[in-house]
């Protein structure tokens, strides 16, 4: 009996295989639609992971990945012992925490848009807030330079007209984080509400009708019907945001960065760009990037486990 249980019943295995094949043939169109996405991720995300090993090697392009000598954790130790490690880590964490604090804004904005009853005004508001998402990062930074320039900037003209002094927003380290985060929020706010609006569209109208009959106010209906209904969506998007917590797009930071604000604008991603692409220290840059990715994975798994135990909503 033990041997039979350990080896498994051949008839059951054959039946399962037949059932799997039958289900595959029944829904083969769906798998065909899934194939391009799977191909993309395999080619551009999984196969390149083979090159991660250069983080543990002294990589030389002439010798290739396999021919380069192993260095162990030397590049990680070099990064952790460097004088700029804590500044890079601190700036990266502060900017990401700052952005995370603004996570509720798209939710609040979606709830506000959902309550609008004026159709044309609602559509106009949606279009106006979605539009910045389609502006390139280069154009956004150009707009910031035009508006915040200490001499020709519109904002400084207003400040001086009110009796104040010109403020060097783009070269003051204390202003960099605020400008970076809030300009990014302005650009992504409308686009970030789309998923929440879609979730709100699925709320059963009968719940609101019953609440009205019971005398519930609009705020009470929002708090007790709308928010609980979209809570699974909120949890999933929050977990996804945590999964990229250590990752800041370096393009915008690089465009806004200068020698005067580098005290707060130096982050891990810009350092990887500088050491890897500009200085050619590929192994060192790969080690820093791998450290960044490992932190993201740990945070993603941890928050997902916490969410699954507390709210029963998670990615897996």
HELIX and SHEET records of a PDB file:
HELIX    1   1 UNK A    2  UNK A    7  1                                   6    
HELIX    2   2 UNK A   10  UNK A   26  1                                  17    
HELIX    3   3 UNK A   28  UNK A   41  1                                  14    
HELIX    4   4 UNK A   42  UNK A   46  3                                   5    
HELIX    5   5 UNK A   47  UNK A   56  5                                  10    
HELIX    6   6 UNK A   64  UNK A   67  1                                   4    
HELIX    7   7 UNK A   74  UNK A   81  1                                   8    
HELIX    8   8 UNK A   85  UNK A  101  1                                  17    
HELIX    9   9 UNK A  104  UNK A  115  1                                  12    
HELIX   10  10 UNK A  119  UNK A  131  1                                  13    
HELIX   11  11 UNK A  132  UNK A  134  5                                   3    
HELIX   12  12 UNK A  137  UNK A  148  1                                  12    
HELIX   13  13 UNK A  154  UNK A  161  1                                   8    
HELIX   14  14 UNK A  173  UNK A  201  1                                  29    
HELIX   15  15 UNK A  205  UNK A  213  1                                   9    
HELIX   16  16 UNK A  218  UNK A  221  1                                   4    
HELIX   17  17 UNK A  222  UNK A  226  3                                   5    
HELIX   18  18 UNK A  227  UNK A  243  1                                  17    
HELIX   19  19 UNK A  250  UNK A  256  1                                   7    
HELIX   20  20 UNK A  262  UNK A  265  1                                   4    
HELIX   21  21 UNK A  268  UNK A  273  1                                   6    
HELIX   22  22 UNK A  274  UNK A  278  3                                   5    
HELIX   23  23 UNK A  282  UNK A  310  1                                  29    
SHEET    1   A 2 UNK A  57  UNK A  58  0                                        
SHEET    2   A 2 UNK A  69  UNK A  70 -1                                        
END                                                                             
